[in-house]
Amino acid sequence: MADRRLKVFHTVARLLNFTKAADALHMTQPAVTFQIRQLEEQFNTRLFDRTHNRVSLTEAGQRVYTYSDRIFELYDEMDNAVREMTGDVSGVVALGASTTIAEYMLPFLLGDFKSEHPDVNIRLKVSNTEGIVGMVENNIIDLGIVEASVNNKNLQVDVCRMDKLVVIMPPNHELASMEKLAPQQLMPYPFICREEGSGTREVIQEYMAEHFDHETLTICLELGSPEAIKGAVEAGMGISIMSESTIEKELKLGSLVSVPLEPGLERPFSFVHQRHKFKVRAMDELLSFAKLYCESHQDHIK
């Protein structure tokens, strides 16, 4: 039996969605369907029921999924055991990062990691925090780095470092001369925020609810990236709250001003992976390297 067919089956069975499986495997959906059809011909039975746009496993499919799960876990253990013996660190790591981390932290980290481990290929997916956590839950990626709290008990969450958030505005804004800003002082001004599902937005909403629950921010724009928000703030369209790590260039150029919040606002940057998933050595090396990097390179990722 071809390993490829079983791998395709295992991915579809785990996600119960042919489109998502095709994306995870970097295949077209017709190619995924063809591989499943060949495997069903091999066993001479249907492995999936497809009714009312819903995919479910047949009894035979559930049996094959149980065995394939054990087979691929043994493959991973075998591969890792041999690499441990030979000292080889190679392979592919599927890494996911939320937008702020991908744009401002990962270029330095991955550049240094590739210098030490040139045979490890990193396959990076960028989304907001909600999207990255979902990819980890569905085994689409091996490791995620996110910028908000994660409450899934099936996931291992290790805090990389704490990140400080500040209020940003143009230099000519009437709040620009303030030394600190309380939450209620932001209420009268148009506020520019990230989209729903963003870790930054979630942290800001929790902060405002905790410290000032009588009103809400006056949201005038929802944008999908830190760069877009900075541009809108520079253009005088509103104020925002962003990570200090994203505005270093603009502060030096004088196009933006930052003011700390009182009380202060911090959020964790965290590594997230499946708690019980067997990890290949390349992922272990990347995770260990990233943790040490966060501790020793604060100037690059502060």
Number of C-alpha atoms within 10 A of each C-alpha: 7 9 10 10 17 20 18 24 27 22 23 26 22 15 17 18 15 20 16 16 23 19 13 19 15 10 13 13 15 12 12 22 17 13 18 22 18 13 20 18 12 10 11 10 13 16 24 22 14 12 8 6 7 10 16 17 19 15 13 14 20 15 12 18 21 12 13 17 16 11 14 16 15 13 12 15 16 13 13 19 14 11 16 13 8 9 10 14 18 17 13 14 20 18 22 30 27 25 24 25 20 17 16 17 18 16 12 14 18 16 11 15 17 14 9 11 16 12 14 18 14 18 12 14 18 18 20 25 28 18 19 25 26 13 21 20 17 16 18 21 22 22 27 27 27 32 28 21 16 18 10 12 9 12 18 17 21 15 17 19 18 14 17 17 23 21 22 27 25 22 17 12 14 9 21 18 12 10 11 17 18 15 18 15 10 17 15 10 16 16 19 23 24 23 16 15 13 23 25 26 19 18 18 20 13 12 17 18 13 9 13 14 12 8 10 15 18 14 15 13 15 15 14 15 17 20 14 14 24 25 13 19 20 19 12 15 18 23 25 22 24 24 20 18 18 20 20 14 11 14 15 10 9 11 18 22 22 26 18 19 18 13 12 13 18 17 19 19 22 21 23 25 24 21 12 9 13 13 17 22 22 22 21 14 15 21 18 11 16 20 16 12 18 20 11 11 12 10 8 14 20 17
